[in-house]
Amino acid sequence: MANVKEYSVEEKLSSLMNLQRIDSKLDEIAILKGELPMEVKDLEDVIQGLTARVTRCEEEINGINEFIDQKKAIIDEAKRLLEKYEKQSENVKNNREYEALNKEIEMQTLEMRLAEKHIKDAQEEIQEKARALEGHRKELAAKDTNLKHKKGELEKIIAETEKEEGEFRAMSASAREKVDLRLLASYERIRKSYKNGLAVVPVLRDACGGCYNAIPPQRQSEVGQRKKVLVCENCGRILVDEELVNPKP
C-alpha cells in the first residue's frame, strides 16, 4: 500500500494561501465583467417577453381583421337581399306577401346595421391594438439596441481576459488538488459568505485583514507559529501571518 504524505499545518496553510491568490485573480476578472453577464441575461429575457407580446398583438389584429371581413360579407349579402326584396315588392299580389317581404327587409336592415356597429367597434379595437403594438415594437427596438451594446462590451472583456481566465482556472483546479479536503470545504464555505471572496486573510497591523477587527497579541503569535489553523473570532476567516502572504525572497 502506497504511503500517503502527511502535510504540516504550514504546508496546508501555504497551499491554501496560494489557492486564495489564484481565486482572487479570477474574482478580479469577474469584477471586470461586473454585472454585464446578468444584465445581458435579463435583457434577453425581456426581449423574449416583448417579442411574444408583439406576436400576440399581431395575431389579435389579424383576428379582428378577419372578423371585420366576415361582417362586411354579411353586409354585402344583406344589400343583395334588400335589392332582391325591393324588386319583389313591386310585384306583390296581396298584403300577406307585402308584410312577409317587409319583415325580411327589416330583418336584413337590422342585420346590416348590427354588422356595421360590430365593424366600427372592431376598428376602434384595432386602433388600440395598433397603438399597443407600436409601443411594444419601440420598446423592443430600444432593448435590442441596448442588448447589442451590452453584448459588445461583454465580448470585448471576454476576448481580453479569456486566455488569462483559462490559465487561472487551470491553476485553481490544480491548486485545489494540493489542499486538505476538510480545509478546502471550509475555504469554499467561507468564500461564499463574503462578496469579495476572501476566505484566507493575513493579520495586518494587529487586525484581521478581512473584517479589520483587532487580533489579540497571543493569537497573533499563534498565527505566526503556523502550528494550527486559526480563524478570526469575528468573521470566521482563516488567518495567516503576513510573511506567508508576502514571503521574503
C-alpha positions in Angstrom: 0.0 0.0 0.0 1.4 3.4 -1.1 2.3 5.9 1.7 0.1 8.9 1.8 2.2 12.0 2.6 1.1 14.0 5.7 1.4 17.7 5.2 2.3 20.0 8.0 0.0 22.8 9.1 2.4 25.3 7.5 2.3 23.4 4.2 -1.5 23.3 4.3 -1.8 27.0 5.0 0.7 27.7 2.3 -1.3 25.7 -0.3 -4.5 27.4 0.9 -2.9 30.8 0.6 -1.8 30.0 -2.9 -5.3 28.9 -3.9 -6.7 32.2 -2.4 -4.3 34.2 -4.6 -5.4 32.4 -7.7 -9.1 32.6 -6.9 -8.7 36.3 -6.1 -7.3 36.8 -9.6 -10.4 35.1 -11.0 -12.5 37.3 -8.8 -10.8 40.4 -10.3 -11.8 39.2 -13.8 -15.3 38.7 -12.6 -15.4 42.2 -11.2 -14.1 43.5 -14.6 -17.1 41.9 -16.2 -19.2 43.4 -13.5 -23.0 43.0 -13.8 -22.8 42.6 -17.6 -23.5 38.8 -17.8 -26.6 39.3 -15.6 -27.7 42.4 -17.5 -27.3 40.5 -20.8 -29.4 37.6 -19.5 -32.1 40.0 -18.1 -32.3 41.9 -21.4 -32.6 38.6 -23.3 -35.5 37.6 -21.1 -37.2 41.0 -21.5 -36.7 40.8 -25.3 -38.2 37.3 -25.4 -41.2 38.6 -23.5 -41.7 41.7 -25.7 -41.3 39.5 -28.9 -44.1 37.3 -27.6 -46.3 40.4 -26.9 -45.6 41.7 -30.4 -46.5 38.3 -32.0 -49.7 38.1 -29.8 -50.7 41.6 -30.7 -50.2 41.0 -34.4 -52.3 37.8 -34.2 -55.1 39.6 -32.4 -55.1 42.4 -35.0 -55.2 39.7 -37.8 -58.1 38.0 -36.0 -60.1 41.3 -35.7 -59.5 42.0 -39.4 -60.9 38.5 -40.3 -63.9 39.3 -38.1 -64.4 42.6 -40.0 -64.2 40.8 -43.3 -66.9 38.4 -42.1 -69.1 41.3 -41.1 -68.5 43.0 -44.5 -69.6 39.8 -46.2 -72.8 39.9 -44.1 -73.4 43.5 -45.2 -72.9 42.6 -48.8 -75.3 39.7 -48.5 -77.8 41.9 -46.7 -77.6 44.5 -49.5 -78.1 41.9 -52.1 -81.1 40.5 -50.4 -82.6 44.0 -49.8 -82.2 44.8 -53.5 -83.9 41.5 -54.3 -86.8 42.1 -51.8 -87.3 45.6 -53.1 -87.7 44.3 -56.6 -90.1 41.7 -55.4 -92.2 44.2 -53.5 -93.0 45.9 -56.8 -94.9 42.8 -57.9 -96.7 41.8 -54.6 -100.2 40.3 -55.1 -101.6 40.7 -51.6 -101.0 42.1 -48.2 -99.7 38.9 -46.8 -96.8 38.8 -49.4 -96.2 42.5 -48.7 -95.9 42.0 -45.0 -93.6 39.0 -45.4 -91.3 41.0 -47.6 -91.3 43.9 -45.2 -90.3 41.6 -42.4 -87.4 40.3 -44.5 -86.4 43.8 -45.4 -86.5 44.9 -41.7 -84.5 41.8 -40.7 -81.8 42.4 -43.3 -81.6 46.1 -42.5 -81.1 45.3 -38.8 -78.6 42.6 -39.7 -76.7 45.2 -41.8 -76.8 47.8 -39.1 -75.6 45.4 -36.4 -72.7 44.3 -38.7 -71.8 47.9 -39.2 -71.8 48.5 -35.5 -69.6 45.4 -35.0 -67.2 46.7 -37.7 -67.0 50.2 -36.0 -66.2 48.6 -32.6 -63.7 46.3 -34.1 -61.9 49.1 -35.9 -61.7 51.1 -32.7 -60.2 47.9 -31.0 -57.7 47.6 -33.9 -56.6 51.2 -33.3 -56.0 50.4 -29.6 -54.1 47.2 -30.5 -52.1 49.1 -33.1 -51.0 51.7 -30.5 -50.0 49.0 -28.1 -48.2 47.2 -30.9 -46.2 50.3 -31.8 -45.3 50.8 -28.2 -44.1 47.2 -27.9 -42.1 47.5 -31.1 -40.4 50.7 -30.0 -39.5 49.2 -26.6 -38.3 46.0 -28.3 -36.1 48.0 -30.7 -34.6 50.0 -27.7 -34.0 46.8 -25.7 -32.4 45.1 -28.7 -30.0 48.1 -29.2 -29.1 48.0 -25.5 -28.6 44.3 -25.7 -26.2 44.6 -28.6 -24.3 47.3 -26.8 -24.0 45.2 -23.6 -23.1 42.1 -25.5 -20.4 44.0 -27.4 -18.9 45.2 -24.1 -19.0 41.7 -22.6 -17.5 40.1 -25.7 -14.7 42.7 -25.6 -13.9 41.9 -22.0 -14.1 38.2 -22.6 -11.8 38.4 -25.6 -9.3 40.4 -23.5 -9.4 38.1 -20.4 -10.3 34.7 -21.9 -6.7 33.4 -22.1 -5.8 34.7 -18.7 -9.0 33.4 -17.1 -8.5 30.0 -18.6 -5.0 29.9 -17.2 -6.1 30.9 -13.8 -9.0 28.4 -13.8 -6.5 25.6 -14.6 -4.2 26.8 -11.9 -7.1 27.0 -9.4 -8.1 23.4 -10.2 -4.5 22.2 -9.8 -4.1 24.2 -6.5 -7.3 22.6 -5.1 -5.8 19.2 -5.5 -3.0 20.2 -3.1 -5.3 21.4 -0.4 -6.5 19.3 2.5 -10.1 18.2 1.7 -11.6 19.4 5.0 -9.7 22.6 4.8 -10.9 23.1 1.2 -14.5 22.6 2.3 -14.1 25.3 4.9 -12.4 27.6 2.5 -15.2 27.2 -0.1 -17.9 27.8 2.5 -16.2 31.0 3.8 -15.6 32.3 0.3 -19.4 32.0 -0.5 -20.1 34.0 2.7 -18.3 37.2 1.5 -18.8 39.2 -1.7 -15.0 39.8 -2.0 -14.4 36.0 -1.9 -11.7 36.3 0.8 -11.5 33.2 3.0 -7.8 33.4 3.8 -6.5 36.7 5.1 -3.4 38.0 6.8 -3.0 39.7 10.2 -2.1 43.2 9.3 -1.3 46.0 11.8 -2.7 43.8 14.7 -6.0 43.3 12.9 -7.8 40.8 10.8 -7.2 41.5 7.1 -10.9 40.7 6.3 -13.0 42.4 8.9 -10.3 44.7 10.4 -11.2 43.7 14.0 -8.2 43.6 16.4 -6.4 40.3 16.9 -5.0 39.7 20.5 -1.2 39.5 20.7 -1.3 35.9 21.9 -3.4 34.8 18.9 -1.1 36.8 16.5 1.8 34.8 18.0 0.0 31.5 17.4 -0.8 32.5 13.8 2.8 33.3 13.2 3.9 29.9 14.5 1.8 28.1 11.8 1.2 25.1 14.0 -2.6 25.1 13.8 -5.3 26.5 11.6 -6.8 29.6 13.3 -9.8 31.7 12.3 -10.9 35.2 13.1 -13.3 35.1 16.1 -15.3 37.9 14.5 -15.7 37.0 10.8 -14.6 33.4 10.7 -11.9 33.8 8.0 -8.8 31.7 8.1 -5.9 33.7 9.5 -2.3 33.6 8.2 0.7 35.7 9.1 1.8 38.5 6.7 5.1 36.7 5.8 3.1 33.7 4.4 1.2 36.1 2.2 4.3 38.0 1.0 7.2 35.6 1.5 10.6 37.2 1.6 12.9 36.4 -1.3 
